[in-house]
Amino acid sequence: MPKPQKEIINDLLGYEGLKIIQRPDIFNFSLDSTLLAYFVTINKKDHQIIDLGCGNGYIPIFLSLRTSAQIIGVELQEEIYDLARRSVSYNHLEEQIKIYQGNLKDIYKVVGSSKFDVVTSNPPFFKYQPSSNINESIYKTIARHEIEATLEDIVKVSNILLKDGGTLAMVHRVDRMIEVFDTFNKYHFAIKRLRFVYPKKTSDKALVLLIEAKKKGSSGNLKILPPLYVYDENNQYTEEILKIFNYKKEE
């Protein structure tokens, strides 16, 4: 059995003063989480935000740059929860961010229902079958495959957690887009904003979709935003990605 890797403390991209505790053998934050945290609409009137499946706390910590609202993160796996809890403490954000360990499917029994303004989630992207090509790490397997929580579980509990008119923002794979739309509709979410993410400017298809919807929102007024490209023709981050990362473009 391989030995556990040591923890590392990284800068939160280019945001001065913020750090994130990571363990490469069990969990690192992803580009998808960064894009979701940047994409979600947060208004001044939003006071309660919850991130479902928060991993090492990356989305809650990123969101602290954008809002003074109270933020909750929910993480099932104990060791990853511990990374999140200590990352929040390391950044002295305990007054704004609370991390809970538990199953997101019934977290409303702990934190309350119909009280949140915004729910975010970077969910497991892949359905689980006995024949699935899963990662040898159980931590990464649970994060990537629908073993402990499915798409429907997340949308269903989001409906319970959110106020009427509250926002659900999610990142998911384009190849499950129709299922995502159907599930949102089933639980009375009206999709309001969509953005397709392409690996490169030369890519012929998007792989990831950013979605924002309103609980019991009116139909119509859907906005499809311009495509977001991660890499340019020279395999360098695009200017928009560098802006999201708070990195300056090298001259």
C-alpha positions as CSV (number, residue, x, y, z in Angstrom):
1,M,0.0,0.0,0.0
2,P,1.5,3.4,-1.0
3,K,2.3,5.7,1.9
4,P,0.1,8.8,2.3
5,Q,1.5,11.9,0.7
6,K,2.3,14.9,2.9
7,E,0.0,17.8,3.1
8,I,0.9,20.9,1.1
9,I,-0.3,24.5,1.6
10,N,-0.9,26.3,-1.7
11,D,-1.8,29.8,-2.6
12,L,-5.4,30.2,-3.6
13,L,-4.4,30.9,-7.2
14,G,-3.3,34.5,-7.5
15,Y,-5.4,35.8,-4.5
16,E,-2.9,37.3,-2.1
17,G,-3.2,36.1,1.5
18,L,-5.5,33.1,0.9
19,K,-4.2,29.6,1.2
20,I,-5.6,26.1,0.7
21,I,-4.4,22.9,2.5
22,Q,-4.2,20.0,0.1
23,R,-3.2,16.4,0.0
24,P,-2.5,15.3,-3.6
25,D,-3.1,11.7,-2.8
26,I,-6.7,12.3,-1.7
27,F,-8.0,15.7,-2.9
28,N,-7.0,18.8,-4.8
29,F,-9.3,21.5,-5.9
30,S,-10.2,21.5,-9.6
31,L,-10.6,24.0,-12.4
32,D,-14.3,23.2,-12.4
33,S,-14.7,24.4,-8.8
34,T,-12.9,27.7,-9.7
35,L,-15.1,28.3,-12.7
36,L,-18.3,27.6,-10.7
37,A,-17.2,29.9,-7.8
38,Y,-16.6,32.7,-10.3
39,F,-19.7,32.0,-12.4
40,V,-22.4,31.9,-9.7
41,T,-24.4,35.1,-9.2
42,I,-24.2,36.5,-5.7
43,N,-26.2,39.6,-4.8
44,K,-25.9,42.0,-1.8
45,K,-29.2,40.7,-0.5
46,D,-27.8,37.1,-0.3
47,H,-27.0,36.2,3.3
48,Q,-26.9,32.4,3.4
49,I,-24.9,30.3,1.0
50,I,-24.2,26.5,1.1
51,D,-21.8,24.5,-1.0
52,L,-22.7,20.8,-1.3
53,G,-19.7,18.4,-1.5
54,C,-17.2,21.1,-0.6
55,G,-14.1,19.0,-0.7
56,N,-11.2,20.8,1.0
57,G,-13.2,24.0,1.2
58,Y,-12.1,25.7,-2.0
59,I,-15.4,27.1,-3.2
60,P,-16.4,28.5,0.2
61,I,-13.0,30.2,0.6
62,F,-13.1,31.5,-3.0
63,L,-16.6,32.9,-2.4
64,S,-15.4,34.8,0.7
65,L,-13.6,37.0,-1.8
66,R,-17.0,37.9,-3.4
67,T,-19.4,38.3,-0.4
68,S,-19.7,38.8,3.3
69,A,-22.6,36.3,3.4
70,Q,-22.5,33.4,5.8
71,I,-21.2,30.3,4.0
72,I,-21.6,26.6,4.8
73,G,-19.6,23.8,3.3
74,V,-20.8,20.2,3.5
75,E,-18.3,17.3,3.1
76,L,-18.9,13.6,3.6
77,Q,-15.4,12.2,3.8
78,E,-13.8,12.7,7.2
79,E,-10.2,13.4,6.1
80,I,-11.3,15.8,3.3
81,Y,-13.6,17.5,5.7
82,D,-10.7,18.0,8.1
83,L,-8.7,19.6,5.3
84,A,-11.6,22.0,4.7
85,R,-12.0,22.8,8.3
86,R,-8.3,23.6,8.8
87,S,-8.1,25.6,5.5
88,V,-10.9,27.8,6.8
89,S,-9.1,28.2,10.2
90,Y,-5.7,28.9,8.4
91,N,-7.3,31.8,6.6
92,H,-9.1,33.1,9.8
93,L,-12.5,32.8,8.2
94,E,-14.2,30.9,11.0
95,E,-16.7,33.7,11.5
96,Q,-17.9,33.6,7.9
97,I,-17.5,29.9,6.9
98,K,-18.7,26.8,8.7
99,I,-17.8,23.3,7.5
100,Y,-20.1,20.4,8.4
101,Q,-19.2,16.7,8.0
102,G,-22.1,14.6,6.9
103,N,-24.2,13.3,4.0
104,L,-25.5,16.2,1.9
105,K,-28.8,14.3,1.3
106,D,-30.1,15.1,4.8
107,I,-28.0,18.1,5.7
108,Y,-31.2,20.2,5.9
109,K,-32.0,18.3,9.1
110,V,-28.9,20.0,10.6
111,V,-28.7,23.4,9.0
112,G,-32.4,24.1,8.3
113,S,-34.6,24.2,5.2
114,S,-36.0,27.0,3.0
115,K,-33.4,29.4,4.4
116,F,-30.6,29.6,1.9
117,D,-30.2,32.2,-0.9
118,V,-27.6,30.3,-2.9
119,V,-26.6,26.6,-3.3
120,T,-23.5,25.7,-5.2
121,S,-22.3,22.2,-6.1
122,N,-19.5,20.6,-8.1
123,P,-21.0,17.1,-8.0
124,P,-19.6,13.7,-9.0
125,F,-19.8,13.7,-12.8
126,F,-19.9,10.0,-13.5
127,K,-22.6,7.4,-12.9
128,Y,-21.4,4.4,-11.0
129,Q,-21.6,0.8,-12.3
130,P,-19.8,-2.3,-11.1
131,S,-17.8,-2.1,-14.4
132,S,-16.9,1.6,-14.0
133,N,-13.3,2.5,-14.5
134,I,-12.8,3.9,-11.0
135,N,-9.8,5.5,-9.4
136,E,-7.9,3.3,-6.9
137,S,-8.3,6.1,-4.3
138,I,-11.6,5.7,-2.5
139,Y,-11.5,9.5,-1.8
140,K,-11.3,10.4,-5.5
141,T,-13.7,7.7,-6.5
142,I,-16.4,9.1,-4.2
143,A,-15.6,12.7,-5.4
144,R,-15.9,11.6,-9.1
145,H,-18.6,8.9,-9.2
146,E,-22.2,8.9,-8.0
147,I,-21.6,6.4,-5.1
148,E,-22.7,8.5,-2.2
149,A,-24.8,11.2,-3.9
150,T,-26.4,11.4,-7.3
151,L,-27.3,14.3,-9.5
152,E,-30.9,13.9,-8.4
153,D,-29.9,13.7,-4.7
154,I,-28.2,17.1,-5.0
155,V,-31.0,18.9,-6.9
156,K,-33.6,17.4,-4.6
157,V,-31.9,18.6,-1.4
158,S,-31.2,22.0,-3.0
159,N,-34.9,22.4,-3.4
160,I,-35.3,21.8,0.3
161,L,-32.5,24.1,1.4
162,L,-33.3,27.1,-0.8
163,K,-35.9,29.8,-0.3
164,D,-38.3,30.3,-3.2
165,G,-36.5,32.3,-5.8
166,G,-33.1,31.1,-4.5
167,T,-30.2,30.2,-6.8
168,L,-28.8,26.8,-7.6
169,A,-25.5,26.9,-9.5
170,M,-23.8,23.7,-10.7
171,V,-21.0,22.6,-13.0
172,H,-21.5,19.3,-14.9
173,R,-20.5,17.5,-18.0
174,V,-22.1,18.4,-21.3
175,D,-22.8,14.7,-22.1
176,R,-25.3,14.7,-19.2
177,M,-26.9,18.0,-20.1
178,I,-30.3,16.6,-21.0
179,E,-30.5,14.6,-17.7
180,V,-29.4,17.8,-15.8
181,F,-32.1,19.8,-17.4
182,D,-34.8,17.2,-16.8
183,T,-33.7,16.9,-13.1
184,F,-33.8,20.6,-12.6
185,N,-37.3,20.7,-14.1
186,K,-38.5,17.8,-11.9
187,Y,-37.6,19.8,-8.8
188,H,-39.0,23.1,-10.0
189,F,-35.9,24.9,-11.0
190,A,-36.0,27.3,-13.9
191,I,-32.7,27.5,-15.7
192,K,-31.6,31.2,-16.2
193,R,-27.9,31.2,-17.2
194,L,-25.8,28.7,-19.1
195,R,-22.2,28.8,-20.2
196,F,-20.3,26.2,-22.1
197,V,-16.6,25.6,-21.3
198,Y,-14.3,24.5,-24.1
199,P,-10.8,23.0,-23.4
200,K,-9.2,25.1,-26.2
201,K,-10.2,27.8,-28.6
202,T,-9.7,25.2,-31.3
203,S,-11.9,22.6,-29.7
204,D,-14.9,21.5,-31.6
205,K,-17.0,20.6,-28.6
206,A,-17.5,21.7,-25.0
207,L,-16.9,19.2,-22.2
208,V,-18.3,21.2,-19.2
209,L,-21.4,23.2,-18.6
210,L,-22.0,25.9,-16.0
211,I,-25.7,26.2,-15.0
212,E,-27.6,28.6,-12.8
213,A,-31.3,28.2,-12.0
214,K,-34.0,29.7,-9.7
215,K,-36.2,27.7,-7.4
216,K,-39.8,28.1,-8.6
217,G,-38.6,30.7,-11.0
218,S,-40.6,31.8,-14.0
219,S,-40.0,30.2,-17.3
220,G,-38.1,32.2,-20.0
221,N,-35.4,34.8,-19.9
222,L,-32.7,32.2,-20.4
223,K,-29.3,33.7,-21.0
224,I,-26.6,31.7,-22.9
225,L,-23.3,33.3,-22.2
226,P,-20.4,33.4,-24.6
227,P,-18.2,30.3,-24.6
228,L,-15.4,30.1,-22.1
229,Y,-12.1,28.8,-23.5
230,V,-9.5,27.4,-21.0
231,Y,-6.4,27.3,-23.3
232,D,-5.5,29.3,-26.4
233,E,-3.9,28.1,-29.6
234,N,-0.5,28.0,-27.9
235,N,-1.8,25.8,-25.0
236,Q,-1.5,28.8,-22.7
237,Y,-4.3,29.9,-20.4
238,T,-6.6,32.4,-22.1
239,E,-6.8,36.0,-20.8
240,E,-10.2,35.3,-19.2
241,I,-8.9,32.3,-17.3
242,L,-5.9,34.3,-16.1
243,K,-8.4,37.0,-14.9
244,I,-10.4,34.4,-13.0
245,F,-7.2,33.1,-11.4
246,N,-6.2,36.7,-10.6
247,Y,-3.0,36.1,-12.5
248,K,-1.3,38.7,-14.7
249,K,-0.6,37.8,-18.3
250,E,3.1,37.5,-18.9
251,E,4.5,40.1,-21.3
